[in-house]
Amino acid sequence: MTDKHEHDVLDDVIEEVQDVVSDFLNREAAPGILLMVATVLALIIANTPLDSFYDQLISMPVQISAGSWAIDKPLLLWINDGLMAIFFFHVGLELKREVCEGELANPKDIILPAAGAIGGMALPALIYVGINWDNPVAIAGWAIPAATDIAFALGILALLGSRVPTSLKVFLVTLAIIDDIGAIVIIALFYTENITTGALMVAAGCLLLLWQMNRRNVIDIPAYVLVGIILWVAMLKSGVHATLAGVVLAGFIPMRDVKDSSYSPVTRLEHSLNGTVSFAILPLFAFANAGISFGNISPEGIFHPVTFGIFLGLVVGKQIGVFGFCYLMVKLNLAKLPQDLNFKHIYGCALLCGVGFTMSLFIGGLAFEQTGINQIFDERVGILSGSIVSALLGYIVLRMVSDAHNDNVNVASNASKLTGNTVK
């Protein structure tokens, strides 16, 4: 009897834990919260006696070989070059869906967020360049503060729940998607190594094959994945950054099956990867890249122009760039604000765009960590501090704006009811 009772209690506990986990994973803010947890965990481990194990883990060599051919990289670069290629593949699928059938399908709807995205990339980069103009090594990080972390920003916005209008989320998503396009272009143009012609020709052959598959309405997902893996390896060996293979591959996935328009390979793949990207790849990337040892940071490193430039770019450049460009577009009658939004909402959203985090860490790795340059600065300090300050400011401003907006709506509604009762 006792054994049966203990077994029932254990089952109840397991079921309750499963319900709690399931409820958390279904929350819109879950990916952002998980990113925060992974970052804090990495920072704690990197500043305890466990730091040696952390360093050994991310630097552990991992090799895949076949005969004389081999890919030999530390675990950190497998995460940054391999798993992040899947992330960029997911981004590419989202871009294709939005361009074909979503928010980016109507040019009129993207004018305002596109202006915000352009301003939010240009001004942070200009601030960084202005501070680091005379340093040929530091100037390589100019694109770090230009990035926006869509998962983190949306996670913070989701914490506000129904306080914020739905159109603000649409605005932020569209802006972040256009920002991702800009980041992809920047990586392709400015963060590539020496080009290897043979590998690049193999990549070109893969692109030709993918084009033919798309043209012939091939909807067999494993076939695209197989060609995509070959494309990734070829781009890795060619010098063009391997993560771009994910974006390119996504562009060739058919949006709709010609024979059955109700079936969308793009949407199916995007949905199937949502959980993997949000709850595995991005937290793992954050954990592997955010482990800063504060004991190794000197005052000179904290106030280094690179750290300072990134911080100002994210906190100051983003908000002025996003808000300023949106304000100009509206005042020049080139774009309109959604009916349920005002400029205070846009300003709060502009602050949230200063959360660079994963994309900034990724570009920072391309600019500095993989160059082998011995530096006195750590760009991650500027990224984390700038992202945290932007997140806090954005949350506070949007909460204040939304509460004030909702109070005004309630006052107007009550006044309308009183007027109606008087008329009766």
C-alpha positions in Angstrom: 0.0 0.0 0.0 2.8 2.3 0.9 4.7 1.5 -2.3 1.6 2.3 -4.4 1.0 5.5 -2.5 4.7 6.6 -3.1 4.4 5.6 -6.8 1.2 7.7 -7.1 2.9 10.7 -5.4 5.9 10.4 -7.7 3.6 10.3 -10.8 1.8 13.4 -9.6 5.1 15.2 -9.1 6.4 14.2 -12.5 3.1 15.3 -14.1 3.1 18.6 -12.3 6.7 19.3 -13.4 5.8 18.4 -17.0 2.9 20.8 -16.8 5.1 23.6 -15.5 7.7 23.0 -18.2 5.1 22.8 -20.9 3.5 26.0 -19.7 6.8 27.8 -19.7 7.8 26.6 -23.2 4.5 27.8 -24.6 5.0 31.3 -23.2 6.0 33.9 -25.8 8.7 35.2 -23.5 10.3 31.8 -23.0 13.1 32.1 -25.6 14.2 35.4 -24.3 14.1 34.2 -20.7 16.1 31.1 -21.6 18.7 33.3 -23.3 19.1 35.3 -20.1 19.4 32.1 -18.0 22.1 30.7 -20.4 24.0 34.0 -20.3 23.9 34.3 -16.5 24.9 30.6 -16.1 28.0 31.2 -18.4 29.0 34.3 -16.5 28.7 32.4 -13.1 30.7 29.5 -14.3 33.4 31.7 -15.9 33.9 33.5 -12.6 34.1 30.5 -10.4 36.7 27.6 -10.0 34.7 25.9 -12.8 36.1 28.4 -15.3 38.9 25.9 -16.4 36.2 23.3 -17.3 34.3 25.9 -19.2 37.4 26.9 -21.2 38.2 23.2 -21.9 34.7 22.5 -23.0 34.4 25.3 -25.6 38.0 24.7 -26.8 37.6 20.9 -27.1 38.7 19.8 -30.6 36.0 18.1 -32.7 37.0 16.6 -36.0 35.0 15.0 -38.9 37.2 13.4 -41.5 37.0 11.1 -44.5 40.4 10.0 -45.9 42.6 13.1 -46.3 39.6 15.4 -46.1 38.8 16.8 -42.6 37.1 19.6 -40.7 38.9 20.1 -37.4 37.6 22.9 -35.2 37.1 23.6 -31.5 33.6 23.1 -30.1 33.1 26.9 -30.0 33.5 27.2 -33.7 31.3 24.2 -34.4 28.6 26.1 -32.5 29.3 29.4 -34.2 29.8 28.1 -37.7 27.6 24.9 -37.7 24.7 25.4 -35.3 24.4 29.1 -36.2 24.0 28.0 -39.9 20.8 26.3 -38.8 19.8 29.5 -37.1 20.4 31.5 -40.3 18.5 28.9 -42.2 15.6 29.5 -39.9 16.0 33.2 -40.4 16.0 32.7 -44.2 12.8 30.7 -44.1 11.1 33.4 -42.0 12.4 36.1 -44.5 11.0 34.1 -47.5 7.6 33.6 -45.8 7.3 37.2 -44.9 8.4 38.4 -48.4 6.1 36.0 -50.2 3.0 36.1 -48.0 3.6 38.1 -44.8 4.4 41.6 -43.5 7.0 42.2 -46.2 4.8 41.3 -49.1 3.2 44.8 -49.3 5.8 47.6 -49.8 3.7 50.2 -48.1 3.7 48.2 -44.9 7.5 48.0 -44.7 8.4 51.6 -45.3 8.3 52.6 -41.6 10.1 49.6 -40.1 12.6 49.6 -43.0 13.5 53.2 -42.2 13.9 52.3 -38.6 16.1 49.3 -39.4 18.3 51.4 -41.7 18.7 54.2 -39.1 19.2 51.6 -36.4 22.1 50.1 -38.3 23.7 53.2 -39.7 23.9 55.4 -36.6 25.4 52.8 -34.2 28.0 51.9 -36.8 28.8 55.6 -37.3 29.2 56.2 -33.5 31.5 53.2 -33.3 33.6 54.3 -36.2 33.8 57.8 -34.9 35.2 56.6 -31.6 37.6 54.0 -33.1 38.6 55.8 -36.4 42.3 55.9 -35.6 42.6 52.2 -34.6 43.0 49.9 -37.6 42.4 46.8 -35.4 39.4 48.1 -33.5 37.7 49.5 -36.7 37.0 45.9 -37.7 34.2 45.8 -35.1 32.1 48.6 -36.7 29.1 46.3 -37.4 28.8 44.9 -33.9 26.4 47.5 -32.5 24.4 47.5 -35.8 22.7 44.2 -35.0 19.4 43.5 -33.1 18.6 40.3 -31.3 15.0 39.5 -32.4 14.5 36.6 -29.9 15.6 38.7 -26.9 13.8 41.8 -28.0 10.5 39.9 -28.6 11.0 38.1 -25.3 11.1 41.4 -23.4 8.1 42.7 -25.4 6.2 39.5 -24.5 6.8 40.2 -20.8 4.5 43.2 -21.1 1.7 40.9 -22.4 -1.5 42.7 -23.4 -0.2 46.0 -22.2 1.4 46.7 -25.7 -0.6 46.8 -28.9 -0.3 43.9 -31.3 0.8 46.3 -34.1 3.9 47.1 -32.0 5.0 43.5 -32.1 4.4 43.4 -35.9 6.5 46.6 -36.2 9.4 45.1 -34.1 9.3 41.8 -35.9 9.4 43.5 -39.3 12.2 45.9 -38.3 14.2 43.0 -36.8 13.8 40.9 -40.0 15.0 43.8 -42.2 17.9 44.2 -39.6 18.8 40.5 -40.1 18.9 41.0 -43.9 21.3 43.9 -43.3 23.5 41.8 -41.0 23.6 38.9 -43.5 24.7 41.3 -46.2 27.4 42.8 -43.9 28.7 39.3 -43.1 28.8 38.3 -46.7 30.6 41.5 -47.9 32.9 42.4 -45.0 33.6 39.3 -42.9 34.9 36.7 -45.3 38.4 35.2 -45.4 40.7 34.5 -48.3 38.6 32.9 -51.1 39.5 29.3 -52.2 38.4 29.0 -55.8 37.9 25.2 -55.9 35.5 25.1 -52.9 33.7 28.2 -54.3 33.1 26.3 -57.5 31.6 23.4 -55.6 29.3 25.9 -53.8 28.3 27.3 -57.2 27.4 23.8 -58.4 25.2 23.3 -55.3 23.4 26.6 -56.0 22.8 25.5 -59.6 21.4 22.2 -58.4 19.2 23.9 -55.8 17.8 26.2 -58.5 16.9 23.2 -60.7 15.2 21.5 -57.7 13.2 24.5 -57.0 12.3 25.0 -60.6 11.1 21.4 -60.9 9.0 21.7 -57.7 11.0 19.2 -55.7 9.4 19.3 -52.2 11.4 16.5 -50.7 13.0 18.2 -47.7 15.8 15.6 -47.1 17.1 16.2 -50.6 17.4 19.9 -49.9 19.1 19.2 -46.6 21.7 16.9 -48.3 22.6 19.5 -50.8 22.6 22.1 -48.1 25.2 20.2 -46.0 27.5 20.0 -49.1 26.9 23.7 -49.7 27.8 24.4 -46.0 31.1 22.4 -46.2 32.0 24.1 -49.5 31.4 27.6 -48.2 33.3 26.7 -45.0 36.3 25.7 -47.1 35.9 28.5 -49.6 36.4 31.4 -47.1 32.9 32.8 -47.4 31.3 32.5 -44.0 29.6 29.1 -43.7 26.5 30.4 -41.9 25.5 32.1 -45.1 24.8 28.7 -46.6 21.7 28.5 -44.3 20.2 31.7 -45.7 21.0 30.7 -49.3 19.5 27.3 -48.9 16.3 28.7 -47.4 15.9 30.9 -50.5 15.5 27.8 -52.7 12.9 26.0 -50.5 9.6 26.2 -52.4 7.1 28.5 -50.7 4.2 26.3 -52.0 3.8 23.0 -53.7 2.7 23.6 -57.3 0.4 20.5 -57.2 -1.1 21.3 -53.8 -1.1 25.0 -52.9 -2.2 24.2 -49.3 1.2 22.7 -48.5 4.1 25.0 -47.8 7.5 23.4 -47.3 8.8 26.8 -46.0 6.2 27.1 -43.3 6.5 23.4 -42.3 10.3 23.7 -42.0 10.1 27.0 -40.1 7.6 25.6 -37.6 9.6 22.4 -37.1 12.8 24.4 -36.4 11.2 26.9 -34.0 11.7 24.9 -30.9 15.2 23.7 -31.8 16.4 27.3 -32.6 14.7 29.0 -29.7 15.3 26.5 -27.0 18.6 24.8 -28.0 20.7 26.6 -30.6 20.5 30.2 -29.4 20.8 29.4 -25.6 23.8 27.1 -26.4 25.4 29.9 -28.5 24.8 32.4 -25.7 26.3 30.0 -23.1 29.4 29.3 -25.3 30.1 33.0 -26.1 29.0 34.9 -23.0 31.5 33.4 -20.5 33.4 36.6 -19.5 35.8 36.3 -16.7 35.6 39.6 -14.8 38.9 38.9 -13.1 40.6 39.4 -16.4 39.0 42.7 -17.1 41.0 45.8 -16.3 39.7 49.4 -16.1 41.6 50.0 -19.3 39.6 47.2 -21.0 36.3 48.5 -19.7 36.8 52.0 -21.0 38.6 50.9 -24.1 37.2 52.6 -27.3 35.9 49.3 -28.6 33.9 48.5 -25.5 32.7 52.2 -25.2 31.9 52.4 -28.9 29.8 49.2 -28.8 28.0 50.4 -25.6 27.2 53.8 -27.0 26.2 52.3 -30.4 23.7 50.0 -28.8 22.3 52.3 -26.1 22.4 55.7 -27.8 22.8 54.9 -31.5 20.0 52.4 -31.8 17.4 54.5 -30.1 18.2 57.7 -32.0 18.7 55.9 -35.3 15.4 53.9 -35.2 13.3 56.6 -33.7 14.8 59.4 -35.7 14.4 57.8 -39.1 10.8 56.7 -38.2 9.9 60.2 -37.1 11.3 61.7 -40.3 9.4 59.3 -42.5 6.1 60.1 -40.8 6.7 63.9 -40.7 7.6 63.8 -44.4 4.4 61.9 -45.1 6.3 59.0 -46.6 4.9 56.6 -44.0 2.1 56.4 -41.4 2.0 55.2 -37.8 -0.4 52.3 -37.2 -3.7 53.7 -35.6 -3.1 52.2 -32.2 0.6 53.4 -31.9 2.1 56.7 -31.1 5.7 58.0 -31.1 6.2 57.0 -27.5 5.6 53.4 -28.5 8.1 53.8 -31.3 10.7 55.2 -28.9 10.3 52.4 -26.4 10.6 49.9 -29.3 13.7 51.8 -30.5 15.3 51.3 -27.1 14.6 47.5 -27.3 16.4 47.4 -30.6 19.6 48.1 -28.7 19.5 44.6 -27.5 22.2 43.2 -29.8 23.3 40.2 -27.9 23.4 37.0 -30.0 23.8 38.7 -33.4 26.3 41.2 -31.9 28.2 38.4 -30.2 28.3 36.5 -33.5 29.6 39.5 -35.5 32.1 40.3 -32.7 33.5 36.7 -33.0 34.0 37.3 -36.7 35.6 40.7 -36.2 38.0 39.8 -33.3 38.0 36.4 -31.7 38.7 34.4 -34.8 41.5 36.7 -36.0 44.0 35.5 -33.4 44.8 39.2 -32.4 45.9 39.6 -28.8 43.7 42.3 -27.4 43.4 44.2 -24.1 39.7 44.6 -24.7 36.8 42.2 -24.7 34.0 43.3 -27.0 31.5 41.1 -25.1 31.6 43.5 -22.2 30.2 46.3 -24.4 27.7 43.9 -26.0 26.3 42.6 -22.7 26.3 45.9 -20.9 24.7 47.7 -23.8 22.1 45.0 -24.3 21.2 44.9 -20.6 20.8 48.7 -20.4 18.8 48.8 -23.6 16.5 46.0 -22.4 15.8 47.6 -19.0 15.2 51.1 -20.6 13.0 49.7 -23.3 10.9 47.6 -20.8 10.5 50.6 -18.4 9.5 53.1 -21.2 7.0 50.7 -22.9 5.4 49.8 -19.6 5.0 53.4 -18.6 3.7 54.3 -22.1 1.3 51.4 -22.2 -0.1 52.0 -18.7 -0.7 55.6 -19.5 -2.3 54.7 -22.8 -4.6 52.2 -21.2 -5.5 54.6 -18.4 -6.5 57.2 -21.0 -8.6 54.6 -22.9 -10.4 53.6 -19.7 -11.1 57.3 -18.8 -12.5 57.9 -22.3 -14.6 54.7 -22.1 -16.0 55.7 -18.7 -16.8 59.2 -19.9 -18.6 57.7 -22.9 -20.7 55.5 -20.7 -21.6 58.4 -18.4 -22.6 60.5 -21.4 -24.7 57.7 -22.7 -26.5 57.3 -19.3 -27.1 61.1 -19.2 -28.7 61.0 -22.6 -31.0 58.2 -21.6 
